[in-house]
């Protein structure tokens, strides 16, 4: 099995895309034998719906199309120590490439260094790991995610005549490098808007339960001053919405989100959430699979840009509101109308033209 790391060439243009020069993969199915090599896919948690629903199956499907490569899959369940153990097990089992979405991007440096020592390349998937030699990084423009969230947040509050409203910021996990970028992008917009940030919170492990508990405490402190909640993803948005509903906050605050989770799309339709951010996971997962196979085969990789010395692809996120659900998540097949329009939200779907 070839383990030599191929040299990444950085393209002169900044267009989003990926070319695998000289790579002409044969169609095939994963048969469990790993005849052409083994790829370890290490995902961070099960609380975020996208990982098991989209990232894993899309990645495995694309690998199967590329040839008889075996995928060793593990989910860390929100535990950095467990992810370390899973990575060590994958290396011991002979993984030729690690595709690592780190639960804790600082702690994951030790995983990268162990892989480096073994001559195994690491693709930093979705979150940029804080150190070690990375073969590739693929994610979304994370500051743009925060910008999109905050722009819609400010717009909705201003349309309601609340341009100087008091708001809460429920940020992402302090162990997630993406969370700080979401926050930076959002803060620039919010700080320039005239909104008053009453309090903000970095949610450990992106836990909806912890977000709900914190928001409940802020409601007790600030009561009717809260007219908006910037929530960094749909999971913590769900926690915030639960706290707001339990306290019967009225009028209901503007709430943001991210990841286009099914429950979030439904909350947008029922008026409990203003927006989410759709990130097209299929091209992300497929490109990660293609790069992993190219690394095994010693193929030359051409990346559109370089981030902190690592060849990278950044995909573009899209804001989703009630006006463009059909043009985004439904048009892409991310969710179907049947998925979204359950009996509980059928009337809201009809009113919004989701049919």
C-alpha positions, 0 to 999 in steps of 0.5 A: 500500500502506498503511503507517500504523501503527495505534494499539494500544489496551490492554484493561483485562483481563489475559486472554490473547487478541487481538481485531482490531477491524473486521478481516474478512479474506477467505480466499485463498492466497499467490500470490507476487504480494503484491497486498495487501502483503508480510510478512517472517518472520525466524526465528532458527535451525534448531537449535531444531526448532520454527521450521521444523516449526511456526512457519513453516508455521503462520504462512504458512498463516494468512497465506494464509487472510487474503488474497493477502499475500506472505511473505518468509521467512528463517532466520538460522541462529544468526547475528545479522549474517546476520539483520541482512542478511536484514532489510535485504534484506526492507526493500529488497524492500518488506516492509510488516511485519517479524515478527522473532524475534531471534537476538540481542535486543540486536543486533536493535535496529538492525533495529527502528530501520531499520524504524522509519525506513522506516515499517515496523512490527515485531512482536517474535515470541517474544523481546522485542527490547531497544529501538526502537519495536515494534508488537506483542509475542507470546510465552509467559509466560517466567518461568512456563516456568522456574517450571514446569521447576523445580517439576517438577525439584524434585518429581521429586528430592524424590520420589527422596529427593534434596531436597538434591541437587547439580544443574547448571543449563544455561541458554539463550543469553545473547543471548536475552532469554527465556533470562534470564526462564526462568532467573529463574523457575527460580532462584526455585524452585530457590533456595527448595528446598534443592537445591545448584547445583554450577555453571551455564552460559549456553549460547551460541546454545542449542547442544546441542554446547556444552551437551554439552561443558560438562556433560561437563566438570562430570561430570569435576569433580563425578562422582556429586554430580550428581543433576539437570540443569536444562536450559532447552530440549530441545536443550540437554537432548539435549546434557546427556543425551548427556554423561551417557550417554557418562560412564555416570552412574548412577543417571541424573540428573533432566533438564528441558527445553522446547519439547516436541520429538519427541526430548524426548517420546521421552526422557521415555518412555524415562526419560532426561528428566523433563519438557518444556514445551509451548507451543502454537505454533499460536495464537502463529503465527496471532496474529502473522499476524493482527496483521501483516495488521491492521497492513498494512490499518490496522486497530485492534488491541486487545491484552490487556496492555502490556509495556515500552510495547508492546501484547502477548499472552502465552500460557500454557505447560504442563508435560509429563511421562509422565503427560500426554503424551496430554492435551497434545501428542497431544490438540492434534495437536502430535505423533501417537502414530505420530510418537512411538511409533517402533520404538525406543520402542514398548515404552515407549509401551505401558508408558505407555499411549500408544496 
